[in-house]
Amino acid sequence: MRKYFGGLVLALVAIAVMAPSSALATHSNGQGPNKDFRNGTHKGFCPTPFGSFPCQVHVNGQGFSATGSGVPAQGHWFINIFPGGFLGLDLVALEGDVTCLQAIGNSVWERLLITQSNTTLAPPGLTIIDRAVDNGEGANDPEDASTGFLAPPGNTCPPLPISVTPIEQGNITVHDGI
């Protein structure tokens, strides 16, 4: 009897693992929620007007646009840039709200409103236009990539052909909710 019970449990586990789930979040169309989103934290290099510096970036945002414009959106983000004493700064800490988020396939474009800053070089009210690419999580997948730049106030995030650079560490998850 034990042998049959063990076989039944093993078969049920195998079926549960192989059964598709409609709640999976992927950057492919068809599965997951019907909204666009970007989640994740990564380390790499952030471009600034003074050159690229090591940084840590975190974005957790969602776009709810039925028209694909990226607005309305919600979420929070932060960026820590480590300029190593350049201009007397050891840390540039920026954070704020996601005001626009538009995903197309495995790419996402965001407009990030700066609400808190420790430098007058990037004051509250300015924005960051950002693009990120989710290249998967497998050992043979290329690194995810991202870049962003300081921009005037606004709430649009058109899919501009912004070049991205590979991240050094971490993961970016993008979902195109169509």
C-alpha positions as CSV (number, residue, x, y, z in Angstrom):
1,M,0.0,0.0,0.0
2,R,2.9,2.4,0.8
3,K,4.4,1.8,-2.6
4,Y,1.1,2.8,-4.3
5,F,0.6,5.9,-2.1
6,G,4.2,7.0,-2.7
7,G,3.7,6.6,-6.5
8,L,0.4,8.6,-6.3
9,V,2.1,11.5,-4.4
10,L,5.0,11.5,-6.9
11,A,2.6,11.5,-9.9
12,L,0.5,14.4,-8.4
13,V,3.7,16.4,-7.8
14,A,4.8,15.8,-11.4
15,I,1.5,16.9,-12.8
16,A,1.5,20.0,-10.6
17,V,5.0,21.0,-11.8
18,M,4.1,20.5,-15.5
19,A,0.7,22.1,-15.4
20,P,0.6,25.6,-16.9
21,S,-0.4,28.4,-14.7
22,S,-2.3,31.5,-15.8
23,A,-0.7,33.7,-13.1
24,L,2.9,33.4,-14.4
25,A,4.5,36.8,-15.0
26,T,6.7,36.8,-18.1
27,H,7.9,39.3,-20.6
28,S,6.0,37.3,-23.3
29,N,2.5,38.1,-24.3
30,G,-0.4,36.0,-23.1
31,Q,0.5,35.0,-19.5
32,G,0.3,37.1,-16.4
33,P,-1.6,40.3,-15.5
34,N,-3.0,42.6,-18.2
35,K,-0.8,45.6,-17.1
36,D,2.8,46.5,-18.0
37,F,5.3,46.3,-15.2
38,R,9.0,46.5,-14.4
39,N,10.4,45.1,-11.1
40,G,14.0,44.6,-10.0
41,T,17.2,45.9,-8.6
42,H,20.5,45.9,-10.3
43,K,24.0,47.3,-10.1
44,G,26.0,48.7,-13.0
45,F,27.1,52.0,-14.4
46,C,24.8,55.1,-14.7
47,P,25.5,57.8,-17.2
48,T,25.7,61.3,-15.9
49,P,26.7,64.7,-17.5
50,F,30.1,64.1,-15.8
51,G,30.7,60.5,-17.0
52,S,29.5,57.1,-16.0
53,F,29.7,56.0,-12.3
54,P,28.9,52.8,-10.4
55,C,25.3,52.8,-9.3
56,Q,22.5,50.7,-7.8
57,V,19.0,51.1,-9.4
58,H,15.7,49.8,-8.1
59,V,12.4,50.3,-10.0
60,N,9.0,48.8,-9.0
61,G,6.4,50.2,-11.3
62,Q,3.2,49.4,-13.2
63,G,1.5,50.9,-16.2
64,F,-2.2,50.7,-16.6
65,S,-2.7,52.3,-20.1
66,A,-5.2,50.6,-22.3
67,T,-3.9,52.7,-25.3
68,G,-0.3,51.9,-24.8
69,S,0.7,55.4,-23.8
70,G,2.2,54.4,-20.5
71,V,-0.1,56.7,-18.5
72,P,-1.4,56.3,-15.9
73,A,1.4,54.6,-14.0
74,Q,2.3,54.1,-10.4
75,G,5.3,52.8,-8.5
76,H,8.5,53.8,-6.7
77,W,12.1,53.9,-7.6
78,F,15.5,54.8,-6.3
79,I,19.0,55.3,-7.7
80,N,22.2,55.5,-5.7
81,I,25.2,56.7,-7.7
82,F,28.7,56.4,-6.3
83,P,30.9,59.1,-7.8
84,G,33.8,58.4,-5.5
85,G,34.3,61.9,-4.3
86,F,33.9,63.6,-7.7
87,L,32.6,67.2,-7.1
88,G,32.9,66.4,-3.4
89,L,30.2,63.7,-3.5
90,D,30.5,60.2,-2.3
91,L,26.8,59.3,-2.9
92,V,24.1,60.8,-5.0
93,A,20.8,59.5,-3.7
94,L,17.7,60.0,-5.9
95,E,14.2,58.6,-5.5
96,G,10.6,59.2,-6.5
97,D,7.5,58.1,-8.3
98,V,7.0,56.2,-11.6
99,T,4.8,58.6,-13.7
100,C,4.9,56.7,-17.0
101,L,5.6,53.0,-17.9
102,Q,5.3,51.4,-21.3
103,A,6.4,47.8,-22.0
104,I,6.8,46.4,-25.5
105,G,8.0,42.8,-25.6
106,N,10.9,42.5,-23.3
107,S,11.7,46.3,-23.3
108,V,10.2,48.9,-21.0
109,W,10.4,52.7,-21.0
110,E,9.7,54.8,-17.9
111,R,9.5,58.4,-16.8
112,L,10.7,58.6,-13.2
113,L,9.9,61.8,-11.3
114,I,12.5,62.9,-8.8
115,T,10.8,63.7,-5.5
116,Q,13.9,63.4,-3.2
117,S,17.5,64.2,-4.0
118,N,20.6,65.0,-2.0
119,T,22.1,67.1,-4.7
120,T,21.2,70.3,-6.6
121,L,22.5,68.7,-9.7
122,A,19.3,66.6,-10.0
123,P,16.7,68.5,-8.0
124,P,13.1,67.4,-7.3
125,G,10.8,68.1,-10.2
126,L,13.2,66.9,-12.9
127,T,12.7,63.4,-14.3
128,I,14.7,60.5,-15.6
129,I,13.8,58.8,-18.9
130,D,14.8,55.2,-18.6
131,R,14.8,52.1,-20.8
132,A,15.4,48.6,-19.6
133,V,15.6,45.2,-21.4
134,D,14.8,41.9,-19.7
135,N,16.9,39.2,-21.5
136,G,15.7,36.3,-19.3
137,E,17.3,34.6,-16.3
138,G,19.0,31.5,-17.6
139,A,22.7,30.9,-17.4
140,N,23.0,31.1,-21.2
141,D,20.8,34.3,-21.6
142,P,22.5,37.6,-22.2
143,E,22.7,40.1,-19.3
144,D,19.7,42.3,-18.8
145,A,20.4,45.9,-19.8
146,S,19.4,49.4,-18.8
147,T,20.2,53.1,-19.1
148,G,18.6,56.4,-18.3
149,F,19.2,60.1,-18.5
150,L,18.1,63.3,-16.7
151,A,15.2,65.1,-18.4
152,P,12.8,68.0,-17.8
153,P,9.5,67.5,-16.1
154,G,6.9,65.5,-18.0
155,N,4.9,62.3,-17.9
156,T,5.4,60.7,-21.3
157,C,7.6,57.7,-22.1
158,P,7.6,57.1,-25.8
159,P,9.6,54.0,-27.0
160,L,12.7,55.9,-28.1
161,P,15.6,53.9,-29.5
162,I,17.7,54.5,-26.4
163,S,20.9,52.4,-26.3
164,V,21.2,50.3,-23.2
165,T,24.3,48.8,-21.5
166,P,24.4,45.4,-19.8
167,I,23.9,45.4,-16.0
168,E,26.7,44.1,-13.8
169,Q,24.6,42.3,-11.1
170,G,20.9,41.8,-10.4
171,N,17.8,41.2,-12.4
172,I,15.2,43.2,-14.3
173,T,11.8,41.7,-14.8
174,V,9.6,43.2,-17.5
175,H,6.0,42.2,-18.4
176,D,4.1,43.4,-21.5
177,G,0.5,43.3,-20.4
178,I,-0.8,44.2,-23.9
